[in-house]
Amino acid sequence: MKYEVGYSVGDVTIKSIVDKKMEISCACGKDKWIMIDSFRRMNTNCTCPKHEKLETGQKHGRLTLVKKTVDNRSFSKWECKCECGKTTEVGASQIVAGVVVSCGCSRRGISHDQEEYILGEYKKGRPCQEIADEIGVKEHTVRRMMERNGVARRSNADCNRKLSLDETAFEVLTRDSMYWLGFLAADGNVHGRNIKVELHPVDEAHLVKFKQFCKSGHNVSRTKKGQYVAITFSSQRIADSLFKFHVTPKKSLTFDPYPYCANNADFWRGMIDGDGSVRIDADGYFKVILCGSIPCMKAFEKWAKANSCSKGSICVEGNIGKFSLAGKPAKEIAEKLYGNNPKYYLERKAKVAEKALGIKLPVYAL
């Protein structure tokens, strides 16, 4: 069909034709350029707000018009309140054409009240799939809703956790958490999100104490050859907390104590219980020894010299350092380590300290 300037169809009139394009004018006064071939396929009935009067209080779909926020010659916007309770701003042409009928809740399949319920249940620890099944929507619908509300999602492993675990155990520095931070820094294994502690069977009761501290439902079990006992669990949240306090994978040669921990006796008692020694030699000489990374030994040396009359130095063997205290300095440090009414300590090392210091440590029931 051959079109000419001035030709009208419905509410549209041709203003000009240039090559394969034409300029058309709508009855509302809006002009635009289109391809000639597109003209016969287009909707020539104007849907601009000018042709349908919108008023406050009108309801379109789930939206109720509240007030006009933008009012131009050919473009306007309305503030609308959705049935779910949320307020949104929508273009007038979208309202008239029926393109937008809600704030998005009809598309999501989750009402405002349901959102509050889902977020509350998720924070209690329930997995997304379980909540989605209860509400009657898909799991990905629940996950997208949480993303819109800025809720950090747990991993699938954490959602499906069947054994109890206090994932906040290392988020705050306390005397107890600093002891176990020191113990894990010396004798723990952190790999990705997995935390493992492995000891000789004679120290199995100590792993039970660690399990008690973490409120863990995981078993303390023997390794395949029965030479060690171990406890293992997986938690990204705990791994992140440990990382914050410098307990990281491959820490043996690089560990540098967190500054606040480096000034705490409970932390150093944990380090010594993990990778140190408290002993009385055959000649009756009392010693306290700690081995570890060079940065760790420097921190321990600084703390030891600040709390005893020691003038010793670090002995370096390859990438590992050792700092030893003997005699009076060792007893002064042992007094700091064990004389503060500690809750956690390795039994066999504590007995040596009790003998050297002439004290009796408190016993906490498991």
MOZIJO-V569729 format. One record per residue. N is the residue number from 1. RES is the residue in one small letter. SS is DSSP state (h for helix, s for strand, l for the rest). BURIAL is 1 if it has 16 or more other ideal C-beta (glycine too) atoms within 10 Angstrom, else 0. D_FIRST is the distance of its C-alpha to the first C-alpha in Angstrom with 1 decimal. Layout:
# MOZIJO-V569729
((N;RES;SS;BURIAL;D_FIRST) (N;RES;SS;BURIAL;D_FIRST))
This chain:
# MOZIJO-V569729
((1;m;l;0;0.0) (2;k;l;0;3.8) (3;y;l;0;6.3) (4;e;l;0;9.9) (5;v;l;0;13.3) (6;g;l;0;14.7) (7;y;l;0;11.8) (8;s;s;0;13.5) (9;v;s;0;13.2) (10;g;l;0;16.7) (11;d;l;1;18.9) (12;v;s;1;16.5) (13;t;s;1;15.5) (14;i;s;1;13.8) (15;k;s;0;16.9) (16;s;s;0;16.0) (17;i;s;1;13.8) (18;v;s;0;15.9) (19;d;l;0;15.0) (20;k;l;0;13.1) (21;k;s;0;14.3) (22;m;s;1;13.8) (23;e;s;0;16.7) (24;i;s;1;16.4) (25;s;s;1;19.3) (26;c;s;1;20.7) (27;a;l;1;22.7) (28;c;l;0;25.8) (29;g;l;0;25.4) (30;k;l;0;24.5) (31;d;s;0;22.0) (32;k;s;0;20.6) (33;w;s;0;18.5) (34;i;s;0;15.9) (35;m;s;0;13.8) (36;i;h;1;10.0) (37;d;h;0;9.7) (38;s;h;0;12.1) (39;f;h;1;10.6) (40;r;l;0;9.1) (41;r;l;0;12.5) (42;m;l;0;14.7) (43;n;l;0;17.1) (44;t;l;0;16.4) (45;n;l;0;19.9) (46;c;l;1;22.4) (47;t;l;1;25.5) (48;c;l;1;27.4) (49;p;h;1;31.1) (50;k;h;1;30.6) (51;h;h;0;29.0) (52;e;l;0;31.9) (53;k;l;0;35.4) (54;l;l;0;37.5) (55;e;l;0;41.3) (56;t;l;0;44.4) (57;g;l;0;45.6) (58;q;l;0;42.3) (59;k;s;0;42.0) (60;h;s;1;38.9) (61;g;l;0;39.7) (62;r;l;1;43.0) (63;l;s;1;42.6) (64;t;s;0;44.2) (65;l;s;1;43.1) (66;v;s;0;46.2) (67;k;s;0;45.1) (68;k;s;0;42.3) (69;t;s;0;43.0) (70;v;s;0;40.1) (71;d;s;0;38.4) (72;n;l;0;35.8) (73;r;l;0;33.1) (74;s;l;0;30.3) (75;f;l;0;32.5) (76;s;s;1;35.6) (77;k;s;1;37.9) (78;w;s;1;40.4) (79;e;s;1;43.7) (80;c;s;1;43.9) (81;k;s;1;46.8) (82;c;s;1;46.2) (83;e;l;1;48.2) (84;c;l;1;50.0) (85;g;l;0;51.4) (86;k;l;0;49.5) (87;t;s;0;47.7) (88;t;s;1;44.3) (89;e;s;0;41.8) (90;v;s;1;38.2) (91;g;s;1;35.1) (92;a;h;1;34.1) (93;s;h;1;30.5) (94;q;h;1;31.8) (95;i;h;1;34.1) (96;v;h;1;31.5) (97;a;h;0;29.1) (98;g;l;0;32.1) (99;v;l;0;31.8) (100;v;l;1;35.5) (101;v;l;1;37.9) (102;s;l;1;41.2) (103;c;l;1;43.1) (104;g;l;0;42.4) (105;c;h;1;45.3) (106;s;h;1;43.2) (107;r;h;0;41.5) (108;r;h;1;45.0) (109;g;l;0;46.7) (110;i;l;1;49.8) (111;s;l;1;50.9) (112;h;h;0;52.8) (113;d;h;0;56.1) (114;q;h;1;55.5) (115;e;h;1;54.9) (116;e;h;0;58.4) (117;y;h;0;60.0) (118;i;h;1;58.5) (119;l;h;1;59.5) (120;g;h;0;63.0) (121;e;h;1;63.4) (122;y;h;1;62.1) (123;k;h;0;64.7) (124;k;l;0;67.4) (125;g;l;0;66.6) (126;r;l;0;64.5) (127;p;l;1;61.9) (128;c;h;1;58.1) (129;q;h;0;57.7) (130;e;h;0;60.5) (131;i;h;1;59.0) (132;a;h;1;55.5) (133;d;h;0;56.9) (134;e;h;0;58.7) (135;i;h;1;55.7) (136;g;l;0;53.4) (137;v;l;1;50.9) (138;k;l;0;50.3) (139;e;h;0;52.6) (140;h;h;0;49.9) (141;t;h;1;48.8) (142;v;h;1;52.3) (143;r;h;0;52.5) (144;r;h;0;49.3) (145;m;h;1;50.7) (146;m;h;1;53.9) (147;e;h;0;52.0) (148;r;h;0;50.3) (149;n;l;0;53.7) (150;g;l;0;55.3) (151;v;l;0;57.7) (152;a;l;0;58.9) (153;r;l;0;58.7) (154;r;l;1;61.7) (155;s;l;0;61.5) (156;n;h;0;61.3) (157;a;h;0;65.0) (158;d;h;1;66.1) (159;c;h;0;64.0) (160;n;l;0;65.6) (161;r;l;1;69.1) (162;k;l;0;71.7) (163;l;l;0;74.8) (164;s;l;0;75.8) (165;l;l;1;75.7) (166;d;l;0;76.1) (167;e;l;1;73.3) (168;t;l;0;74.5) (169;a;l;1;77.9) (170;f;l;1;77.5) (171;e;l;0;75.2) (172;v;l;0;78.2) (173;l;l;1;81.3) (174;t;l;0;84.4) (175;r;h;1;87.8) (176;d;h;1;86.7) (177;s;h;1;83.3) (178;m;h;1;84.8) (179;y;h;1;87.5) (180;w;h;1;84.9) (181;l;h;1;82.7) (182;g;h;1;85.7) (183;f;h;1;86.4) (184;l;h;1;82.9) (185;a;h;1;82.8) (186;a;h;1;86.0) (187;d;h;1;85.7) (188;g;s;1;82.2) (189;n;s;0;79.3) (190;v;s;1;75.8) (191;h;s;0;72.9) (192;g;l;0;69.4) (193;r;l;1;69.5) (194;n;s;0;72.7) (195;i;s;1;76.1) (196;k;s;0;79.3) (197;v;s;1;83.0) (198;e;s;0;85.5) (199;l;s;1;89.3) (200;h;s;0;92.5) (201;p;h;0;93.5) (202;v;h;0;96.4) (203;d;h;1;93.9) (204;e;h;0;91.9) (205;a;h;0;92.9) (206;h;h;1;91.2) (207;l;h;1;87.9) (208;v;h;0;88.4) (209;k;h;1;88.8) (210;f;h;1;85.5) (211;k;h;1;83.9) (212;q;h;0;85.4) (213;f;h;1;84.1) (214;c;l;1;80.5) (215;k;l;0;80.9) (216;s;l;1;79.6) (217;g;l;0;79.6) (218;h;l;0;79.6) (219;n;l;0;82.7) (220;v;l;1;85.2) (221;s;s;0;85.5) (222;r;s;0;87.4) (223;t;l;0;85.6) (224;k;l;0;85.5) (225;k;l;0;88.9) (226;g;l;0;90.4) (227;q;l;0;91.5) (228;y;s;0;89.5) (229;v;s;1;88.1) (230;a;s;1;84.6) (231;i;s;1;82.1) (232;t;s;1;78.4) (233;f;s;1;75.4) (234;s;s;1;71.8) (235;s;l;1;70.3) (236;q;h;0;67.8) (237;r;h;1;69.0) (238;i;h;1;72.7) (239;a;h;1;71.7) (240;d;h;0;69.9) (241;s;h;1;72.9) (242;l;h;1;75.3) (243;f;h;0;73.0) (244;k;h;0;73.3) (245;f;l;1;77.0) (246;h;l;1;77.0) (247;v;l;1;77.7) (248;t;l;0;75.1) (249;p;l;0;74.7) (250;k;l;0;77.0) (251;k;l;1;79.1) (252;s;l;0;82.4) (253;l;l;0;82.5) (254;t;l;0;80.4) (255;f;l;1;81.2) (256;d;l;0;82.0) (257;p;l;1;83.0) (258;y;l;1;81.0) (259;p;l;0;83.1) (260;y;l;0;84.0) (261;c;h;1;85.1) (262;a;h;1;87.1) (263;n;h;0;89.5) (264;n;l;1;90.0) (265;a;h;1;92.9) (266;d;h;1;91.0) (267;f;h;1;88.3) (268;w;h;1;91.0) (269;r;h;1;92.9) (270;g;h;1;89.7) (271;m;h;1;89.4) (272;i;h;1;93.1) (273;d;h;1;92.9) (274;g;h;1;89.9) (275;d;h;1;91.1) (276;g;s;1;94.5) (277;s;s;0;98.1) (278;v;s;1;100.8) (279;r;s;0;104.1) (280;i;s;0;107.8) (281;d;l;0;109.3) (282;a;l;0;112.4) (283;d;l;0;114.4) (284;g;l;0;113.2) (285;y;l;0;110.7) (286;f;s;1;107.7) (287;k;s;1;104.3) (288;v;s;1;100.6) (289;i;s;1;98.1) (290;l;s;1;94.4) (291;c;s;1;92.2) (292;g;s;1;88.6) (293;s;s;1;86.2) (294;i;h;1;87.6) (295;p;h;1;85.6) (296;c;h;1;86.8) (297;m;h;1;90.4) (298;k;h;1;90.2) (299;a;h;1;89.1) (300;f;h;1;91.9) (301;e;h;1;94.5) (302;k;h;0;93.5) (303;w;h;1;93.8) (304;a;h;1;97.0) (305;k;h;1;98.7) (306;a;h;0;97.8) (307;n;h;1;99.4) (308;s;l;1;102.5) (309;c;l;0;105.0) (310;s;l;1;103.3) (311;k;l;0;103.2) (312;g;l;0;101.8) (313;s;l;0;98.9) (314;i;l;0;96.0) (315;c;s;0;96.8) (316;v;s;0;93.8) (317;e;s;0;93.4) (318;g;l;0;90.2) (319;n;l;0;87.3) (320;i;s;1;89.2) (321;g;s;1;91.7) (322;k;s;0;94.7) (323;f;s;1;96.5) (324;s;s;1;99.9) (325;l;s;1;102.2) (326;a;s;0;105.8) (327;g;l;0;108.8) (328;k;h;0;108.7) (329;p;h;1;105.1) (330;a;h;1;103.9) (331;k;h;1;105.6) (332;e;h;1;104.2) (333;i;h;1;100.6) (334;a;h;1;101.4) (335;e;h;1;102.5) (336;k;h;1;99.1) (337;l;h;1;97.3) (338;y;h;1;99.3) (339;g;l;0;101.1) (340;n;l;0;98.2) (341;n;l;0;98.3) (342;p;l;1;95.4) (343;k;l;0;93.5) (344;y;l;1;92.2) (345;y;l;1;94.3) (346;l;l;1;95.1) (347;e;h;0;98.2) (348;r;h;0;100.2) (349;k;h;1;99.7) (350;a;h;1;100.4) (351;k;h;0;103.7) (352;v;h;1;104.8) (353;a;h;1;103.9) (354;e;h;0;105.9) (355;k;h;0;108.9) (356;a;h;1;108.7) (357;l;h;1;108.1) (358;g;l;0;110.3) (359;i;l;0;107.6) (360;k;l;0;106.0) (361;l;l;1;102.2) (362;p;l;0;100.6) (363;v;l;0;99.3) (364;y;l;0;96.0) (365;a;l;0;95.5) (366;l;l;0;92.5))
